């Protein structure tokens, strides 16, 4: 059985900071996504 492991977890405030954006930008991006938008993504 294949088990996916999470390599890292970041707070909602850290992600936009690392991307040079503000937290409101990330909330707007996340709110505009559909549930299926992240399906099939592997890092």
CHARMM internal coordinates of N, CA and C (Angstrom, degrees):
IC EDIT
DIST 1 N 1 CA 1.4498
DIST 1 CA 1 C 1.5344
ANGL 1 N 1 CA 1 C 108.97
DIST 1 C 2 N 1.3220
ANGL 1 CA 1 C 2 N 115.40
DIHE 1 N 1 CA 1 C 2 N 131.28
DIST 2 N 2 CA 1.4617
ANGL 1 C 2 N 2 CA 121.10
DIHE 1 CA 1 C 2 N 2 CA 179.54
DIST 2 CA 2 C 1.5259
ANGL 2 N 2 CA 2 C 109.82
DIHE 1 C 2 N 2 CA 2 C -87.92
DIST 2 C 3 N 1.3139
ANGL 2 CA 2 C 3 N 117.12
DIHE 2 N 2 CA 2 C 3 N 130.03
DIST 3 N 3 CA 1.4611
ANGL 2 C 3 N 3 CA 121.83
DIHE 2 CA 2 C 3 N 3 CA -179.94
DIST 3 CA 3 C 1.5294
ANGL 3 N 3 CA 3 C 108.64
DIHE 2 C 3 N 3 CA 3 C -117.82
DIST 3 C 4 N 1.3204
ANGL 3 CA 3 C 4 N 116.08
DIHE 3 N 3 CA 3 C 4 N 125.34
DIST 4 N 4 CA 1.4664
ANGL 3 C 4 N 4 CA 120.44
DIHE 3 CA 3 C 4 N 4 CA 176.19
DIST 4 CA 4 C 1.5170
ANGL 4 N 4 CA 4 C 108.81
DIHE 3 C 4 N 4 CA 4 C -80.90
DIST 4 C 5 N 1.3197
ANGL 4 CA 4 C 5 N 115.99
DIHE 4 N 4 CA 4 C 5 N 132.70
DIST 5 N 5 CA 1.4570
ANGL 4 C 5 N 5 CA 120.69
DIHE 4 CA 4 C 5 N 5 CA 178.59
DIST 5 CA 5 C 1.5247
ANGL 5 N 5 CA 5 C 109.28
DIHE 4 C 5 N 5 CA 5 C -113.42
DIST 5 C 6 N 1.3085
ANGL 5 CA 5 C 6 N 116.04
DIHE 5 N 5 CA 5 C 6 N 141.43
DIST 6 N 6 CA 1.4570
ANGL 5 C 6 N 6 CA 121.80
DIHE 5 CA 5 C 6 N 6 CA 179.05
DIST 6 CA 6 C 1.5230
ANGL 6 N 6 CA 6 C 108.18
DIHE 5 C 6 N 6 CA 6 C -85.18
DIST 6 C 7 N 1.3574
ANGL 6 CA 6 C 7 N 118.20
DIHE 6 N 6 CA 6 C 7 N 118.07
DIST 7 N 7 CA 1.4589
ANGL 6 C 7 N 7 CA 119.89
DIHE 6 CA 6 C 7 N 7 CA -177.20
DIST 7 CA 7 C 1.5259
ANGL 7 N 7 CA 7 C 113.61
DIHE 6 C 7 N 7 CA 7 C -75.25
DIST 7 C 8 N 1.3419
ANGL 7 CA 7 C 8 N 117.48
DIHE 7 N 7 CA 7 C 8 N -27.27
DIST 8 N 8 CA 1.4618
ANGL 7 C 8 N 8 CA 120.82
DIHE 7 CA 7 C 8 N 8 CA -178.51
DIST 8 CA 8 C 1.5198
ANGL 8 N 8 CA 8 C 109.70
DIHE 7 C 8 N 8 CA 8 C -162.96
DIST 8 C 9 N 1.3199
ANGL 8 CA 8 C 9 N 115.19
DIHE 8 N 8 CA 8 C 9 N 152.71
DIST 9 N 9 CA 1.4638
ANGL 8 C 9 N 9 CA 121.52
DIHE 8 CA 8 C 9 N 9 CA 176.25
DIST 9 CA 9 C 1.5283
ANGL 9 N 9 CA 9 C 107.09
DIHE 8 C 9 N 9 CA 9 C -130.22
DIST 9 C 10 N 1.3364
ANGL 9 CA 9 C 10 N 115.58
DIHE 9 N 9 CA 9 C 10 N 133.25
DIST 10 N 10 CA 1.4520
ANGL 9 C 10 N 10 CA 120.55
DIHE 9 CA 9 C 10 N 10 CA 179.73
DIST 10 CA 10 C 1.5220
ANGL 10 N 10 CA 10 C 109.67
DIHE 9 C 10 N 10 CA 10 C -123.55
DIST 10 C 11 N 1.3162
ANGL 10 CA 10 C 11 N 116.89
DIHE 10 N 10 CA 10 C 11 N 152.01
DIST 11 N 11 CA 1.4586
ANGL 10 C 11 N 11 CA 120.87
DIHE 10 CA 10 C 11 N 11 CA 177.16
DIST 11 CA 11 C 1.5227
ANGL 11 N 11 CA 11 C 109.69
DIHE 10 C 11 N 11 CA 11 C -72.64
DIST 11 C 12 N 1.3154
ANGL 11 CA 11 C 12 N 115.50
DIHE 11 N 11 CA 11 C 12 N 158.84
DIST 12 N 12 CA 1.4618
ANGL 11 C 12 N 12 CA 121.02
DIHE 11 CA 11 C 12 N 12 CA -179.70
DIST 12 CA 12 C 1.5303
ANGL 12 N 12 CA 12 C 111.00
DIHE 11 C 12 N 12 CA 12 C -62.46
DIST 12 C 13 N 1.3048
ANGL 12 CA 12 C 13 N 118.88
DIHE 12 N 12 CA 12 C 13 N -24.20
DIST 13 N 13 CA 1.4665
ANGL 12 C 13 N 13 CA 121.52
DIHE 12 CA 12 C 13 N 13 CA 179.40
DIST 13 CA 13 C 1.5290
ANGL 13 N 13 CA 13 C 112.01
DIHE 12 C 13 N 13 CA 13 C -81.04
DIST 13 C 14 N 1.3106
ANGL 13 CA 13 C 14 N 118.27
DIHE 13 N 13 CA 13 C 14 N -27.85
DIST 14 N 14 CA 1.4670
ANGL 13 C 14 N 14 CA 120.46
DIHE 13 CA 13 C 14 N 14 CA -175.64
DIST 14 CA 14 C 1.5260
ANGL 14 N 14 CA 14 C 112.87
DIHE 13 C 14 N 14 CA 14 C -77.57
DIST 14 C 15 N 1.3069
ANGL 14 CA 14 C 15 N 117.46
DIHE 14 N 14 CA 14 C 15 N -36.63
DIST 15 N 15 CA 1.4678
ANGL 14 C 15 N 15 CA 121.01
DIHE 14 CA 14 C 15 N 15 CA -175.38
DIST 15 CA 15 C 1.5281
ANGL 15 N 15 CA 15 C 112.24
DIHE 14 C 15 N 15 CA 15 C -58.25
DIST 15 C 16 N 1.3378
ANGL 15 CA 15 C 16 N 119.60
DIHE 15 N 15 CA 15 C 16 N -54.90
DIST 16 N 16 CA 1.4694
ANGL 15 C 16 N 16 CA 117.72
DIHE 15 CA 15 C 16 N 16 CA 179.89
DIST 16 CA 16 C 1.5315
ANGL 16 N 16 CA 16 C 112.49
DIHE 15 C 16 N 16 CA 16 C -64.52
DIST 16 C 17 N 1.3155
ANGL 16 CA 16 C 17 N 117.16
DIHE 16 N 16 CA 16 C 17 N -30.99
DIST 17 N 17 CA 1.4681
ANGL 16 C 17 N 17 CA 120.16
DIHE 16 CA 16 C 17 N 17 CA 177.63
DIST 17 CA 17 C 1.5268
ANGL 17 N 17 CA 17 C 109.55
DIHE 16 C 17 N 17 CA 17 C -63.02
DIST 17 C 18 N 1.3318
ANGL 17 CA 17 C 18 N 117.69
DIHE 17 N 17 CA 17 C 18 N -43.82
DIST 18 N 18 CA 1.4599
ANGL 17 C 18 N 18 CA 121.75
DIHE 17 CA 17 C 18 N 18 CA 178.40
DIST 18 CA 18 C 1.5274
ANGL 18 N 18 CA 18 C 111.59
DIHE 17 C 18 N 18 CA 18 C -65.71
DIST 18 C 19 N 1.3360
ANGL 18 CA 18 C 19 N 116.92
DIHE 18 N 18 CA 18 C 19 N -27.09
DIST 19 N 19 CA 1.4651
ANGL 18 C 19 N 19 CA 121.44
DIHE 18 CA 18 C 19 N 19 CA -179.92
DIST 19 CA 19 C 1.5257
ANGL 19 N 19 CA 19 C 112.84
DIHE 18 C 19 N 19 CA 19 C -91.72
DIST 19 C 20 N 1.3302
ANGL 19 CA 19 C 20 N 116.59
DIHE 19 N 19 CA 19 C 20 N -1.52
DIST 20 N 20 CA 1.4606
ANGL 19 C 20 N 20 CA 120.23
DIHE 19 CA 19 C 20 N 20 CA -179.44
DIST 20 CA 20 C 1.5212
ANGL 20 N 20 CA 20 C 112.99
DIHE 19 C 20 N 20 CA 20 C 76.08
DIST 20 C 21 N 1.3090
ANGL 20 CA 20 C 21 N 116.73
DIHE 20 N 20 CA 20 C 21 N 25.30
DIST 21 N 21 CA 1.4603
ANGL 20 C 21 N 21 CA 122.27
DIHE 20 CA 20 C 21 N 21 CA 179.53
DIST 21 CA 21 C 1.5252
ANGL 21 N 21 CA 21 C 108.64
DIHE 20 C 21 N 21 CA 21 C -118.41
DIST 21 C 22 N 1.3514
ANGL 21 CA 21 C 22 N 115.94
DIHE 21 N 21 CA 21 C 22 N 176.87
DIST 22 N 22 CA 1.4569
ANGL 21 C 22 N 22 CA 118.10
DIHE 21 CA 21 C 22 N 22 CA 175.43
DIST 22 CA 22 C 1.5327
ANGL 22 N 22 CA 22 C 109.56
DIHE 21 C 22 N 22 CA 22 C -102.87
DIST 22 C 23 N 1.3138
ANGL 22 CA 22 C 23 N 115.36
DIHE 22 N 22 CA 22 C 23 N 167.86
DIST 23 N 23 CA 1.4660
ANGL 22 C 23 N 23 CA 120.78
DIHE 22 CA 22 C 23 N 23 CA -174.89
DIST 23 CA 23 C 1.5296
ANGL 23 N 23 CA 23 C 112.17
DIHE 22 C 23 N 23 CA 23 C -63.89
DIST 23 C 24 N 1.3321
ANGL 23 CA 23 C 24 N 117.31
DIHE 23 N 23 CA 23 C 24 N -34.06
DIST 24 N 24 CA 1.4661
ANGL 23 C 24 N 24 CA 120.44
DIHE 23 CA 23 C 24 N 24 CA 178.31
DIST 24 CA 24 C 1.5276
ANGL 24 N 24 CA 24 C 111.35
DIHE 23 C 24 N 24 CA 24 C -62.09
DIST 24 C 25 N 1.3276
ANGL 24 CA 24 C 25 N 116.50
DIHE 24 N 24 CA 24 C 25 N -36.66
DIST 25 N 25 CA 1.4659
ANGL 24 C 25 N 25 CA 120.61
DIHE 24 CA 24 C 25 N 25 CA 177.49
DIST 25 CA 25 C 1.5195
ANGL 25 N 25 CA 25 C 110.77
DIHE 24 C 25 N 25 CA 25 C -58.81
DIST 25 C 26 N 1.3368
ANGL 25 CA 25 C 26 N 117.58
DIHE 25 N 25 CA 25 C 26 N -44.34
DIST 26 N 26 CA 1.4655
ANGL 25 C 26 N 26 CA 120.97
DIHE 25 CA 25 C 26 N 26 CA -179.15
DIST 26 CA 26 C 1.5209
ANGL 26 N 26 CA 26 C 110.95
DIHE 25 C 26 N 26 CA 26 C -66.74
DIST 26 C 27 N 1.3292
ANGL 26 CA 26 C 27 N 117.04
DIHE 26 N 26 CA 26 C 27 N -41.82
DIST 27 N 27 CA 1.4667
ANGL 26 C 27 N 27 CA 119.56
DIHE 26 CA 26 C 27 N 27 CA 177.80
DIST 27 CA 27 C 1.5251
ANGL 27 N 27 CA 27 C 110.76
DIHE 26 C 27 N 27 CA 27 C -61.16
DIST 27 C 28 N 1.3353
ANGL 27 CA 27 C 28 N 117.62
DIHE 27 N 27 CA 27 C 28 N -42.56
DIST 28 N 28 CA 1.4649
ANGL 27 C 28 N 28 CA 120.98
DIHE 27 CA 27 C 28 N 28 CA 178.82
DIST 28 CA 28 C 1.5234
ANGL 28 N 28 CA 28 C 110.63
DIHE 27 C 28 N 28 CA 28 C -63.30
DIST 28 C 29 N 1.3173
ANGL 28 CA 28 C 29 N 117.44
DIHE 28 N 28 CA 28 C 29 N -42.41
DIST 29 N 29 CA 1.4639
ANGL 28 C 29 N 29 CA 120.94
DIHE 28 CA 28 C 29 N 29 CA 179.19
DIST 29 CA 29 C 1.5255
ANGL 29 N 29 CA 29 C 110.62
DIHE 28 C 29 N 29 CA 29 C -63.89
DIST 29 C 30 N 1.3178
ANGL 29 CA 29 C 30 N 116.86
DIHE 29 N 29 CA 29 C 30 N -44.05
DIST 30 N 30 CA 1.4643
ANGL 29 C 30 N 30 CA 120.87
DIHE 29 CA 29 C 30 N 30 CA -178.54
DIST 30 CA 30 C 1.5255
ANGL 30 N 30 CA 30 C 110.93
DIHE 29 C 30 N 30 CA 30 C -67.13
DIST 30 C 31 N 1.3162
ANGL 30 CA 30 C 31 N 117.69
DIHE 30 N 30 CA 30 C 31 N -40.28
DIST 31 N 31 CA 1.4622
ANGL 30 C 31 N 31 CA 121.14
DIHE 30 CA 30 C 31 N 31 CA -179.99
DIST 31 CA 31 C 1.5228
ANGL 31 N 31 CA 31 C 112.21
DIHE 30 C 31 N 31 CA 31 C -67.42
DIST 31 C 32 N 1.3229
ANGL 31 CA 31 C 32 N 117.51
DIHE 31 N 31 CA 31 C 32 N -24.89
DIST 32 N 32 CA 1.4499
ANGL 31 C 32 N 32 CA 121.27
DIHE 31 CA 31 C 32 N 32 CA -179.85
DIST 32 CA 32 C 1.5176
ANGL 32 N 32 CA 32 C 113.73
DIHE 31 C 32 N 32 CA 32 C -85.38
DIST 32 C 33 N 1.3258
ANGL 32 CA 32 C 33 N 117.57
DIHE 32 N 32 CA 32 C 33 N -3.51
DIST 33 N 33 CA 1.4628
ANGL 32 C 33 N 33 CA 121.03
DIHE 32 CA 32 C 33 N 33 CA -177.75
DIST 33 CA 33 C 1.5266
ANGL 33 N 33 CA 33 C 111.55
DIHE 32 C 33 N 33 CA 33 C -90.28
DIST 33 C 34 N 1.3155
ANGL 33 CA 33 C 34 N 115.48
DIHE 33 N 33 CA 33 C 34 N 149.48
DIST 34 N 34 CA 1.4494
ANGL 33 C 34 N 34 CA 121.56
DIHE 33 CA 33 C 34 N 34 CA 171.71
DIST 34 CA 34 C 1.5261
ANGL 34 N 34 CA 34 C 108.94
DIHE 33 C 34 N 34 CA 34 C -90.59
DIST 34 C 35 N 1.3089
ANGL 34 CA 34 C 35 N 116.49
DIHE 34 N 34 CA 34 C 35 N 162.49
DIST 35 N 35 CA 1.4746
ANGL 34 C 35 N 35 CA 120.74
DIHE 34 CA 34 C 35 N 35 CA -178.21
DIST 35 CA 35 C 1.5222
ANGL 35 N 35 CA 35 C 111.69
DIHE 34 C 35 N 35 CA 35 C -58.94
DIST 35 C 36 N 1.3179
ANGL 35 CA 35 C 36 N 117.56
DIHE 35 N 35 CA 35 C 36 N -33.71
DIST 36 N 36 CA 1.4563
ANGL 35 C 36 N 36 CA 121.37
DIHE 35 CA 35 C 36 N 36 CA -176.32
DIST 36 CA 36 C 1.5259
ANGL 36 N 36 CA 36 C 113.38
DIHE 35 C 36 N 36 CA 36 C -79.96
DIST 36 C 37 N 1.3292
ANGL 36 CA 36 C 37 N 118.88
DIHE 36 N 36 CA 36 C 37 N -8.28
DIST 37 N 37 CA 1.4605
ANGL 36 C 37 N 37 CA 121.37
DIHE 36 CA 36 C 37 N 37 CA -174.43
DIST 37 CA 37 C 1.5264
ANGL 37 N 37 CA 37 C 113.88
DIHE 36 C 37 N 37 CA 37 C -61.97
DIST 37 C 38 N 1.3141
ANGL 37 CA 37 C 38 N 118.52
DIHE 37 N 37 CA 37 C 38 N -28.60
DIST 38 N 38 CA 1.4606
ANGL 37 C 38 N 38 CA 120.18
DIHE 37 CA 37 C 38 N 38 CA -178.62
DIST 38 CA 38 C 1.5112
ANGL 38 N 38 CA 38 C 113.87
DIHE 37 C 38 N 38 CA 38 C -97.05
DIST 38 C 39 N 1.3240
ANGL 38 CA 38 C 39 N 118.02
DIHE 38 N 38 CA 38 C 39 N -0.79
DIST 39 N 39 CA 1.4670
ANGL 38 C 39 N 39 CA 121.47
DIHE 38 CA 38 C 39 N 39 CA -176.83
DIST 39 CA 39 C 1.5251
ANGL 39 N 39 CA 39 C 109.88
DIHE 38 C 39 N 39 CA 39 C -69.45
DIST 39 C 40 N 1.3211
ANGL 39 CA 39 C 40 N 115.70
DIHE 39 N 39 CA 39 C 40 N 132.31
DIST 40 N 40 CA 1.4464
ANGL 39 C 40 N 40 CA 121.16
DIHE 39 CA 39 C 40 N 40 CA 177.45
DIST 40 CA 40 C 1.5128
ANGL 40 N 40 CA 40 C 113.65
DIHE 39 C 40 N 40 CA 40 C 90.32
DIST 40 C 41 N 1.3116
ANGL 40 CA 40 C 41 N 118.27
DIHE 40 N 40 CA 40 C 41 N -2.52
DIST 41 N 41 CA 1.4621
ANGL 40 C 41 N 41 CA 121.78
DIHE 40 CA 40 C 41 N 41 CA -179.51
DIST 41 CA 41 C 1.5242
ANGL 41 N 41 CA 41 C 109.50
DIHE 40 C 41 N 41 CA 41 C -79.49
DIST 41 C 42 N 1.3039
ANGL 41 CA 41 C 42 N 116.22
DIHE 41 N 41 CA 41 C 42 N 130.15
DIST 42 N 42 CA 1.4669
ANGL 41 C 42 N 42 CA 121.38
DIHE 41 CA 41 C 42 N 42 CA 173.78
DIST 42 CA 42 C 1.5128
ANGL 42 N 42 CA 42 C 108.26
DIHE 41 C 42 N 42 CA 42 C -129.26
DIST 42 C 43 N 1.2946
ANGL 42 CA 42 C 43 N 116.77
DIHE 42 N 42 CA 42 C 43 N 140.98
DIST 43 N 43 CA 1.4587
ANGL 42 C 43 N 43 CA 121.06
DIHE 42 CA 42 C 43 N 43 CA -179.50
DIST 43 CA 43 C 1.5012
ANGL 43 N 43 CA 43 C 110.83
DIHE 42 C 43 N 43 CA 43 C -102.73
END
COOR INIT
IC SEED 1 N 1 CA 1 C
IC BUILD
